[in-house]
Amino acid sequence: MHISNMNTLNKAILINFITILTLILLDIIFFTINNQYFPLISLTLLFGIYSYIYFSNNILIKTKKYSLSLAFPIILLLTIPFINIRNLLIQNIIFLMLIINSLYLNRKVLRTNFLSIFVSIFILFLIDKNHLIITFFDLNNFITFSLNFILIFLTLSTLIRWYNKNIATFRDTLDVLEQSEEKYKKTIQNIQDGLIILGNNRIEECNDIFANMVGCSLENIIGERLETFIEKEHYEKISKYFLELIFDEVDTISFETNFINKKNNEIIRIIFSAAKVEFFSSYKILATLKDITIQKNVETLLKNNAKLLEEKVKERTLELEEANKKLNDLIQIDGLTKLYNYKFLTTKIKEKIDNSLKTSKPLSIILLDLDHFKLINDNFGHLTGDEVLIKLGKLMKNIIGNNGYVGRYGGEEFLILLPDCILEKAVEYGELIRKKVEKYNFEEFNVTISGGIATFSKEDNSYSLIDKADKKLYEAKKNGRNKIIH
């Protein structure tokens, strides 16, 4: 049976000491009463010896050799009471055989601790100047000496073995701890993020990555308070998270904060994640720190670029809108007078006719033409003629306002489209324009205008409506000009 724990070994030691006390007690009793040796002493002694050997020295009684080695002294001792052994030589031989047998069974201890055992016995007798050991154990008696020698030997061997076993266990434990510490340090250093261990809000351990983050050596970091490396306003905000973790309100914490690189005073953006863990019967805070400074800078850059791009897009959109407006103007606006052009007017008339057909709302148009405009061009030049067209266009636009659409229909002709306008109202607009033109002061000459008015009916389309107005205009010119006919 193999002994794997100290409790069994302690039992063996206890049995050994009980055997010694039993021997001493029996020695005192029987030698006092009969003054002679009693075999029970040896039997009790050998029982203790072999119990010790069996339990403490890992001897497996599986072979005949061990069985015979154990059986021999027991049989021998059991026969002593029935044999009258008075010869001292025979007695000595018997107990010498017992000693040899015990030493054989205990040879494993002898092999490893031989010198230690006998040095211990030698020192024990050297310091015994008053021969107390010899007197107490009755070592002058050869039989008692032989038995007690075995007991002393086995007791010392047990103590030495117990000491060696504990020392070996202690050394093994130290080796395991050293290996664990080495693996632990390698693990810390191999982590890709910064790592710190906090105790009482002071840094007890960290890796090189964290040291590089804060721009300090490991020696200058260990023992420092955590807030030494965090922006003050940020630490005030995050301190509550640590309290929640310490008082077990949460299992883990994680937040973004700003650390300071002491070497160059740069701000480092960190994701700080921590948990409370047990280290050798005490609680520490284990934290990892992920540097997201580059990521945040890229995000800021992208955000700024996005804003810049948005502004550029807006600016470009305005430019496009302006370009479209200009293009629209080119399509819809007359370049000289800045009034609507022929294309816009014809399209808009069709649109308004369709609307009038659906809603039955009135629709009127006024077609105007400058009287004797060719004479102005011939006598005063085309630039003067253009100036007259521009001024008259503005005059008409001011009179109509938002009540209709004023456009240059072609050459010196103007067309005014009046949605939701009955004939009578259209006549009023026509007469007002005619009178204003007649009174307009052009300094070197006077200008008059003739016009024809037409109102939409269900049989009309855009061409027929314009044609009706054109016929009225022709009639006005035929009847002396400077007239509006409807």
C-alpha positions in Angstrom: 0.0 0.0 0.0 1.4 3.4 -1.0 1.1 6.3 1.4 0.1 9.5 -0.4 -0.7 11.9 2.4 0.8 13.1 5.7 -2.1 11.7 7.8 -1.0 8.1 7.2 2.6 8.9 7.9 1.6 10.6 11.2 -0.3 7.5 12.2 2.9 5.4 11.7 4.9 7.8 13.8 2.2 7.6 16.5 2.3 3.8 16.5 6.0 3.9 16.8 6.0 6.1 19.9 3.1 4.1 21.5 5.3 1.0 21.0 8.2 2.7 22.8 6.1 3.8 25.7 4.5 0.3 25.9 8.0 -1.3 26.0 9.2 1.1 28.8 6.1 0.4 30.8 6.3 -3.3 30.5 10.1 -3.2 31.2 9.4 -1.4 34.4 6.5 -3.7 35.5 8.0 -7.1 34.7 11.6 -6.4 35.6 10.4 -4.9 38.9 8.2 -7.9 39.7 10.1 -10.9 38.3 13.5 -9.5 37.4 13.3 -11.5 34.2 12.6 -11.0 30.5 9.0 -11.6 29.3 8.4 -12.4 25.6 5.3 -10.1 25.5 7.6 -7.2 25.5 9.3 -8.3 22.3 6.0 -9.3 20.7 4.5 -5.8 21.4 7.7 -4.2 20.2 7.8 -6.1 16.9 4.1 -5.4 16.2 4.8 -1.7 16.4 8.0 -2.0 14.3 6.3 -3.9 11.5 3.2 -1.7 11.7 5.5 1.2 11.2 7.4 -0.5 8.3 4.1 -1.4 6.7 2.5 2.0 6.8 5.5 4.4 6.5 7.9 2.8 4.1 5.6 1.9 1.2 6.4 -1.8 1.4 3.9 -3.8 -0.7 3.5 -7.3 0.8 2.9 -9.0 -2.5 5.9 -11.4 -2.8 7.0 -14.4 -0.7 10.2 -12.6 0.2 8.4 -9.9 2.1 5.9 -12.3 3.6 8.7 -14.5 4.9 10.6 -11.5 6.2 7.6 -10.5 8.2 6.6 -14.0 9.3 10.1 -14.9 10.5 10.3 -12.6 13.6 6.7 -13.1 14.5 7.0 -16.9 14.5 10.3 -16.7 16.4 8.8 -14.5 19.1 5.8 -16.6 19.5 8.0 -19.7 20.1 10.1 -18.0 22.8 7.7 -18.7 25.7 7.9 -22.4 24.9 11.6 -22.6 24.6 14.0 -22.3 27.6 16.7 -20.1 26.1 19.2 -19.5 28.7 22.2 -19.4 26.5 23.2 -15.7 26.1 24.8 -16.4 22.7 21.5 -17.8 21.4 19.6 -14.9 22.7 22.0 -12.5 21.0 21.8 -14.4 17.7 18.0 -14.3 17.8 17.8 -10.5 18.4 20.6 -9.9 15.9 18.5 -11.7 13.4 15.6 -9.5 14.4 17.7 -6.3 13.9 19.0 -7.5 10.5 15.5 -8.4 9.4 14.2 -5.0 10.4 17.1 -3.2 8.7 16.3 -5.3 5.5 12.7 -4.2 5.5 13.7 -0.7 6.1 16.5 -0.6 3.5 14.8 2.1 1.4 15.2 4.5 4.3 18.7 3.3 4.9 19.6 3.8 1.3 18.6 7.5 1.2 19.2 8.5 4.8 21.9 6.2 6.1 24.4 8.9 7.0 21.7 11.2 8.5 20.3 8.4 10.8 23.6 7.3 12.2 25.0 10.8 12.6 21.8 11.6 14.6 22.3 8.6 16.8 25.9 9.4 17.3 25.2 13.0 18.3 22.5 11.8 20.6 24.9 9.7 22.5 27.6 12.4 22.5 25.4 14.9 24.2 24.3 12.3 26.7 27.2 13.0 29.2 25.2 11.6 32.2 24.2 8.4 30.4 20.6 9.2 30.8 19.7 7.4 27.6 21.6 4.2 28.6 19.9 4.3 32.1 16.4 5.2 30.8 16.3 2.6 28.0 18.3 0.0 30.0 20.9 -0.3 27.2 23.3 -2.3 29.4 20.9 -5.2 28.9 21.7 -6.6 25.4 18.2 -7.7 24.7 16.6 -4.4 25.7 19.4 -2.6 23.9 18.8 -4.5 20.7 15.1 -3.8 20.8 15.5 -0.2 21.7 18.2 0.3 19.0 15.6 -0.7 16.4 13.1 1.7 17.9 15.5 4.6 18.1 16.7 3.8 14.5 13.2 3.6 13.1 12.0 6.7 15.0 14.8 8.8 13.7 14.5 7.4 10.2 10.8 8.3 10.3 11.4 11.8 11.4 14.1 12.3 8.8 11.9 10.8 6.1 9.1 13.1 7.2 11.4 16.1 7.1 12.8 15.1 3.6 9.3 14.5 2.3 8.1 17.9 3.5 11.2 19.6 2.1 10.7 17.9 -1.2 7.1 18.9 -1.3 8.0 22.4 -0.4 10.7 22.5 -3.1 8.2 21.1 -5.6 5.7 23.7 -4.6 8.3 26.4 -5.1 9.2 25.0 -8.5 5.5 25.0 -9.5 5.1 28.6 -8.3 8.2 29.7 -10.1 7.0 28.0 -13.3 3.5 29.5 -12.8 5.0 33.0 -12.3 7.1 32.7 -15.4 4.1 31.5 -17.5 2.0 34.3 -15.9 4.6 37.0 -16.8 4.9 35.6 -20.4 1.1 35.6 -20.7 0.9 39.2 -19.6 3.6 40.3 -22.0 2.1 38.3 -24.9 -1.3 40.1 -24.6 -1.8 42.4 -27.6 -3.5 45.2 -25.5 -2.3 47.0 -22.5 -2.8 45.1 -19.2 -2.7 46.2 -15.6 -3.5 44.6 -12.2 -4.8 47.1 -9.5 -4.8 46.6 -5.8 -6.0 49.5 -3.6 -6.2 51.6 -6.7 -2.5 51.2 -7.2 -0.8 49.5 -10.2 0.8 46.2 -9.0 1.6 44.7 -12.3 1.5 45.8 -16.0 2.9 44.7 -19.4 5.2 46.5 -21.8 2.3 47.6 -24.0 0.8 49.6 -21.2 4.2 51.1 -20.4 4.6 52.2 -24.0 1.1 53.7 -23.9 1.8 56.0 -21.0 5.5 56.6 -21.9 7.0 55.3 -18.6 9.3 52.4 -17.6 7.8 49.5 -15.6 9.7 50.6 -12.5 8.1 54.0 -12.6 4.6 52.6 -13.1 4.5 49.9 -10.4 3.0 51.4 -7.2 1.6 54.5 -8.9 -2.1 55.4 -8.6 -4.2 54.8 -11.7 -5.4 58.5 -11.9 -1.8 59.5 -12.4 -2.1 58.4 -16.1 -5.7 59.6 -16.7 -7.0 63.1 -17.5 -8.3 64.6 -14.3 -11.8 65.5 -15.7 -12.1 62.0 -17.2 -11.1 60.3 -13.9 -13.8 62.1 -12.0 -16.4 60.8 -14.5 -15.2 57.2 -14.4 -14.5 56.8 -10.7 -18.1 55.7 -10.1 -17.6 52.7 -12.3 -14.7 51.4 -10.1 -16.9 51.8 -7.0 -19.7 49.7 -8.7 -17.1 47.0 -9.5 -15.5 47.0 -6.0 -18.9 46.7 -4.2 -20.0 43.9 -6.6 -22.8 45.9 -8.1 -21.6 44.8 -11.5 -19.3 42.0 -12.7 -17.4 43.9 -15.3 -17.0 47.5 -16.4 -16.1 49.0 -19.8 -15.8 52.6 -21.0 -13.9 55.0 -23.2 -11.5 57.5 -21.5 -8.4 59.5 -22.1 -5.0 58.5 -20.8 -1.9 60.7 -20.9 1.5 59.7 -22.4 3.9 61.2 -19.9 6.7 61.2 -22.4 5.2 63.5 -24.9 2.0 64.7 -23.2 -0.1 63.3 -26.0 -3.7 62.2 -25.3 -4.5 58.5 -25.9 -8.0 57.4 -26.4 -8.6 54.1 -24.5 -11.3 51.5 -24.2 -10.9 50.4 -20.5 -12.4 47.0 -19.6 -12.0 45.5 -16.1 -13.2 42.8 -13.8 -12.6 41.9 -10.2 -10.6 38.6 -9.8 -9.2 36.6 -6.9 -5.4 36.5 -6.6 -4.0 34.3 -3.7 -7.0 34.9 -1.4 -7.3 38.6 -2.1 -9.2 40.5 -4.7 -7.6 42.6 -7.4 -8.9 44.5 -10.5 -7.7 43.0 -13.8 -8.0 45.5 -16.6 -7.2 45.6 -20.3 -6.7 48.8 -22.2 -7.2 49.0 -26.0 -5.6 52.0 -27.8 -8.2 53.4 -30.2 -6.5 56.7 -30.8 -5.8 56.0 -34.5 -9.3 54.7 -34.9 -10.8 57.9 -33.3 -8.5 60.1 -35.3 -9.6 58.4 -38.5 -13.3 58.7 -37.5 -12.7 62.4 -36.8 -10.9 62.8 -40.1 -13.8 61.0 -41.9 -16.3 63.1 -40.1 -14.5 66.3 -41.1 -14.1 65.0 -44.6 -17.8 64.1 -44.7 -18.7 67.6 -43.5 -16.4 69.1 -46.0 -17.8 66.8 -48.7 -21.3 67.8 -47.7 -20.5 71.4 -48.0 -18.9 70.8 -51.4 -22.0 68.8 -52.4 -24.2 71.7 -51.3 -22.0 74.2 -53.1 -22.0 72.0 -56.2 -25.8 71.6 -55.9 -26.3 75.4 -55.8 -24.0 75.7 -58.8 -26.0 73.1 -60.6 -29.2 74.8 -59.7 -27.8 78.1 -60.9 -26.7 76.5 -64.1 -30.1 74.8 -64.5 -31.7 78.2 -63.9 -29.5 79.8 -66.5 -30.3 77.0 -68.9 -33.9 77.4 -68.1 -33.6 81.1 -68.8 -32.0 80.3 -72.1 -34.9 78.0 -73.0 -37.7 80.1 -71.5 -36.4 83.7 -71.4 -35.9 86.2 -74.1 -32.2 87.3 -74.1 -32.9 91.0 -74.9 -36.0 91.9 -72.8 -35.7 89.2 -70.1 -39.4 88.4 -70.7 -40.7 84.9 -71.5 -39.9 83.8 -75.0 -42.1 82.3 -77.8 -41.5 78.7 -76.8 -42.4 79.2 -73.2 -45.6 81.2 -74.1 -46.9 78.6 -76.6 -46.3 75.8 -74.1 -47.9 77.7 -71.2 -51.0 78.6 -73.3 -51.5 74.8 -74.0 -51.2 74.1 -70.3 -53.7 76.8 -69.3 -56.1 75.8 -72.0 -56.1 72.2 -70.7 -56.7 73.6 -67.2 -59.6 75.8 -68.4 -61.2 72.8 -70.1 -61.1 70.9 -66.8 -62.1 73.7 -64.5 -64.2 76.0 -66.8 -62.1 78.9 -65.6 -61.8 81.9 -68.0 -58.6 82.5 -70.0 -57.6 85.6 -72.1 -54.6 86.7 -74.1 -53.4 90.1 -75.4 -51.3 90.3 -78.5 -49.4 93.7 -78.9 -47.3 95.2 -81.6 -45.3 98.5 -81.6 -46.5 100.9 -84.3 -43.9 102.0 -87.0 -41.1 100.2 -85.1 -39.2 99.8 -88.4 -38.9 103.6 -88.7 -37.2 103.8 -85.2 -34.6 101.2 -86.3 -34.0 102.9 -89.6 -33.8 106.5 -88.2 -32.2 105.9 -84.8 -30.5 102.6 -85.1 -31.1 99.1 -83.9 -29.6 99.8 -80.5 -32.2 102.5 -79.9 -34.8 100.1 -81.1 -33.6 97.4 -78.7 -33.7 100.0 -75.9 -37.3 100.7 -76.7 -38.2 97.0 -76.6 -36.5 96.6 -73.2 -38.3 99.6 -71.6 -41.7 98.6 -72.9 -41.2 95.1 -71.7 -40.5 96.4 -68.2 -43.5 98.6 -68.3 -45.9 95.8 -69.3 -44.4 93.5 -66.6 -44.9 96.1 -63.9 -48.6 96.5 -64.9 -49.4 92.8 -65.1 -47.3 91.7 -62.1 -48.3 88.2 -60.9 -51.6 88.2 -62.6 -50.3 86.8 -65.8 -47.3 86.0 -68.1 -45.7 88.7 -70.2 -43.5 87.6 -73.1 -41.8 88.7 -76.3 -43.7 86.8 -79.0 -41.3 87.8 -81.8 -39.6 91.0 -83.2 -41.6 93.9 -81.8 -44.6 91.8 -80.8 -45.5 91.0 -77.2 -48.0 88.4 -75.8 -49.7 88.6 -72.4 -51.3 85.4 -71.1 -54.0 86.1 -68.4 -55.3 83.0 -66.6 -58.6 83.3 -64.7 -59.3 86.6 -66.6 -62.5 87.5 -68.3 -62.6 89.6 -71.5 -63.5 92.9 -69.7 -60.6 92.6 -67.3 -58.3 91.8 -70.2 -59.5 94.9 -72.1 -58.7 97.1 -69.0 -55.1 95.7 -68.9 -54.8 96.4 -72.7 -56.0 99.9 -72.5 -53.8 100.7 -69.5 -50.7 99.4 -71.3 -51.6 101.4 -74.5 -52.1 104.6 -72.5 -48.8 104.2 -70.5 -46.8 103.5 -73.7 -48.4 106.5 -75.4 -47.4 108.8 -72.5 -43.9 107.3 -72.2 -41.2 109.9 -72.8 -38.5 108.6 -75.2 -37.1 112.2 -75.7 -36.5 112.1 -79.4 -39.7 110.3 -80.5 -43.0 109.0 -79.3 -44.1 105.4 -79.4 -47.6 103.9 -79.7 -48.8 100.4 -79.5 -51.7 98.4 -81.1 -53.3 95.3 -79.7 -55.9 92.5 -80.1 -57.6 90.6 -77.3 -59.1 87.1 -77.5 -60.9 85.0 -74.8 -60.8 81.2 -74.8 -63.9 79.2 -75.8 -64.3 75.4 -75.7 -63.8 75.1 -79.4 -60.4 76.8 -79.2 -56.9 75.4 -79.0 -53.6 77.3 -78.5 -53.3 78.1 -82.2 -56.9 79.2 -82.8 -56.8 81.4 -79.7 -53.6 83.1 -80.8 -55.0 83.4 -84.3 -58.1 85.2 -83.0 -56.0 87.7 -81.1 -53.8 88.2 -84.1 -56.8 89.0 -86.3 -58.0 91.6 -83.7 -54.4 93.1 -83.8 -54.5 93.3 -87.6 -57.8 95.1 -87.3 -56.4 97.6 -84.9 -53.5 98.4 -87.2 -55.8 98.7 -90.1 -58.1 101.2 -88.3 -55.3 103.7 -87.6 -53.1 102.0 -84.9 -52.8 103.0 -81.2 -55.9 100.9 -80.6 -56.9 97.8 -78.6 -59.6 95.7 -80.3 -61.4 92.7 -78.8 
